[in-house]
């Protein structure tokens, strides 16, 4: 993932979150997607995030306290269903405001076309 310093108009501006309960996500269309994830911890920084690629033939289980952004489809329309615990306690980090940067990942590496 690249860190873009300074604020500019992004194609999407996500706000990574941490959820204290586990999350299971299921993908209704079998298309590839990416999910930015970072290990648990209170001192999160943009450098902690790694973008994981999924073929679309599997679901994703996110353990409690793992920092994550939503799943991002990389080709065409994508539909997701997620199941969360009864208590939905979350903490957010606002990269543009707190770190004056955004995260960026090149999708070319995931598209063979």
N, C-alpha and C positions, 0 to 999 in steps of 0.2 A: 504494500500500500504506500502511496505517496502522501506526504503531508504538504498541503498548499497553504502557505502563510499569506496573510492579508485576506481581506474579504472581497469576494467577487460573486457574481451570480452563478450558482452551481446548477447543474441539471436536477439535482436533488440535494437537500440538506437534511440529513438525518440527525437525530439526537440519540446517541447510544444510551441504553438503560441497563440497569441491573435489577433483576427480580429475585426476591428472597425465596420464592417458591419455584419448583421446577416447571419447565414448559416443554410440552411436546408439540411439535408442529408436523402437520401432514400436508402433502402437496397434491392437489386434486388434478392437476395437469402434469403430465410427465415431461417437463421441460427443465433445462438447466437453470440454476440460480446460484447466487453467492450470498454468504452471510459473514459480515465482519464480527469477530469474536475476540475477547481479551480475557485473560485469567482473572480470577477474583482478587480483590484488593481495594483498599480505600484510596490509595494514591494513584489514580488512573491517569494516563497521559496518552496522547495520540500515537506515540511510538509503541504502545503496548498492543495495538490491534493488528490482527492477521486476518486476511480475507480468505475464507474457505469456499471452494467450488464443489457443487453437488450436481450430479448428472440428471437429477430429477426422478431417479428410480428408487430413491430412498427417502425416509423421513429424517427428522432431526430432533434429538432430545437435548435440551440445554439444561445442564445441572444448575441448582440454585447458586446464586451469587456470581454467575458468569456474566460479564459485560457483553452486550450484543446489540446490534441494530437489527431491524427487520430483514427478512429474506428479500432479496432483490432479484427479480427475474431478469435474465440477460438476453432473452430472445422472445419477442412477441408478448402476448398477454399471458399472465400467470394468475392462478387462483390458489389461495392458501387457506387452510383451516388449522386453528391452533387450539389447544386445550391447556388451560392453566388451573392452578390450585384455587381453592375457595377464597383464599386471601391473596389479593393482588397488590402487594407492597412493592413499590418501585422507586428507584433513585435515578435521576437523569444527569447527564453531563452535556453542557452546551459548548461544543468545541469553538464555534465562532466567537462567542462571548468570553469564555474562560481562557482559551488558548490562542485566539486570533488566527485560527486555521481551520481547514476542512480536511477530510480524508478523501483520497481518490484512488480508484483501482482501474487499471486498463482492462477492458473486457475483451480486447483483441486476442489475448492469450487463451480465452475460453471459447472463442468462435472460430471453428476451422475454416469458415468461408472466407 
